[in-house]
Amino acid sequence: MTNNASVHVDESDDVEEGRESGESNNSDDHNHLTSHGGFIRFRSFHEGDRDQVQELHNEWFPVSYKDEFYDELVHERMVNTGEKLFTCAAVYHQDDCAESEQDEDYIIACIVGSLLDVARLDKDTASLLVSDPFQYKRVFYIMTLGTVTEFRHARLATSLVERCIRIVENDDQCGALYLHVITLNTAAITFYERLGFYRVKEIENYYRIDGKLYSCYLYARYFNGK
């Protein structure tokens, strides 16, 4: 797979069923009871999440990241460059106490993304995402998004994407939220289209998985006048 390619698991049930998420933005203060009998809250990655995050990414996605990627990810930094990353995890508590200790957290969904300067994008992609690069200097890129199977009906992926949406809405110089999705992943495509994303273009041979090349779609949701 190409560097910084976004990868996504089947989120179709996340859109179709479940209850709406709360409105907190990447914080520790939103809790709600679930049908599984515990609490779910949203927060950024902690250092103690490292092994969980790596195990989930290995389970969900067809690409293998180096250990250094996860070492930096739990500190919300991009490996090699140290650039700031956005992370948000939905964590499940198996007891009735919303104030459980961190080591009792079980990550059941998470998202990773980054605000990027438009100037860093290739010209073709930049022209598709922002109409005026002098006015809209940034875009938000969703790198990874996944949910464990037994919580696919809880609208967690929707809630995680909504947090990214609010970041963009609160930044009048950010013109778009975008991602790449393999053309074969019809469930993810349906998921993003229902959240207001548009198919911008097809990119041939974008992913290399197990030695084979696969095409992807560039999807974007536009903001702030685009």
N, C-alpha and C positions, 0 to 999 in steps of 0.2 A: 504494500500500500504506500502511496505517496506520503511525504511528510505533512503533518498537520491536517490530514484528511479527517473529515468528520465521519463517525461511524455510529450506527443506531440499530437498536433491536426492535422487534415487533411490538408496536405500541397500540395496535388497533383497539383492543379492549379498553385501554386507558381513555380513549375518546368516547366510546359508546356507552359506558356505564360508570357508576360511582357517583360520589358527591363532590361538589365544588370545593376547591382548596381555599385556604385563608388568604389574606392580603399582605402578610409580612414579607419583607424582602431579604432573603438570605440571612435570617436571624434565628436566634434560639428561642423566641418567645411565642411561637405558634404551636399549640398542641391540640390534638383531637383524638377522641376514642375511635377505634376501628372495630370492624366486625370480627377481627382476630382476637379481640379482648385486651389489647394493649394500647399504648399511645404512640403516635407518630409526631415528630417535630422536624423542623427544617433548620439546618445550620451549615456553615462552611466546613471543609475538611479540617480535621485535626491530625497532628503528627501520629497519634495512636491508630489512625484509620489506615495506615499505609498498606498493611497486609490484606485487609478487607478489600480495599480499592483495587489492588492488583488482582486478587482472586476474582472479583466481579468482572473486571475488564477482560481477563483471560477467558472467563466463561461466556461473556456476552459477545465479544468482538473477534473477528477473524484475523486481527493483526496483533503481533506481539511487540510490546514496547520494552525497551531495556529497563533494567532495575533503576537506573538513574532517573528515568522519567517519573517513576512513582516517588522516589526520594524527594524530588523537587515539587511534584504535584501536591503533596499533602502540606506543603508550605505555600501553595498557590503561586508557584513560580514555574516558568517554562525552562526545561532543561537546556543547558548550554548558554542561553541568553539571559536568564533571570527575569524575563518580562513577567508582569503581573498577570495572573490567571484568575478567572471567576470560577468558584466551585460552590456547589450546593448539594447537600445530601439530605434525603429523607431517611431519618433513623427511627427505628422501631424499638420500643421498650416493652419487654414481655411481662412486666408487672403493672400494677396500677399507679405507680408513682411517676409523675411527669418529671421529677427531678432526679432521675436515676443517674448514676455515675457514668462517665464516658465509656468505661470498659464494658458496660452493659449494652451499649448501643449496637444495633444490628442494622447496617446500611441496607435499605431495600430499594433505593433508587438514587441516582445521582446524575448531575450534569456538569460538564466542564466547558468553559468558553473563554473568550478573550476579546477585549476591545482592540481593534487594529487601526493604525493610521492608513487612510486611503492611499497615501503616497507609497506605501509598501506593496500595494497590490499591483499585479500586472495591469496594463492599460485597458485591455479588453474587459477584464473583470470589474475594474473600477468604474468603467463607463456604464456597465450594466447595473451597478448597485447604487450609484449616486449621480444625480443630474448635474450638480455643481460642486466639484471637489474643494472649491474655496470656501463654500458655505458649510458643506458637510465633510468634515475632516476625518471622521471616524466611522467605522462599521463594527458590528458585533458578530463574531464568528462562533457558532456552536460546534465544538470539537467532538464531544461524546455525550451520549444520553442513553440511559438504560434503566430498566426496572426488573426486579426479580419476578418470576412467573406468578407466584401466589398472590402478588399485589397488583397485578395488571388491571384490575377493575377499580382501583382506588383513585384514579385520575392523578397519580403522582407525576407522571411525565408532563401532563398538561400544566400542573402547578409549577414544575421546574422551568418549563419554557416561559410561563407567565412572568417569572422572576427576571428572566433575561429581557422580556418585553418591557418591563417597567424600567430597567436600566436604560434602555434605548429611549423610551418616552421621556425620561428625565434629563436627557442629554440632547440639547437642541442642535448640537453639531454632529450627532450620530444619525446617519441617514438610512441605515438598513440593518436588519438581522438576517444572517444567511448561513447556509450549510451546504454540504454535499451529501447525497444519498445514492447508493448503488441502484441502478435501474431495476434490479430484480426485487427490491424490497418494497412490494406494493403496499404492505401494511403501514410502513413508515411514511410512504408517500401520501397515503390517505390521511394519516394522522396530521402531517404538516399542512396539507391543503385545508383541512377542517379548522386549523388554527390561523388561516389567512395568509399562508405562504403561497407564492406563485412559482411555477416552474419557469426558470429564466432561460436555461439552455441545457443541452446535453454535451457532456465532455467525454470523448472516446478514450478508452484505455487509461482511465484515471486511477483505478485500483489494480494492484497486483496482489492476488491472494492465492497462495499455494502454487505459485508459478504461472498462474493464468491471469490474463488481463480482463478487466471488467469496466464498463462505462458507468458514468454517474450522471445525475441531474444536479444542477445548481438551483437551489431553491432560496427565495428571499421574501421577506416581508418588509415593506417600505414604510418609512416614518418621516415626520417633519417636512411634509410637502412634496416628497418624491412622487 
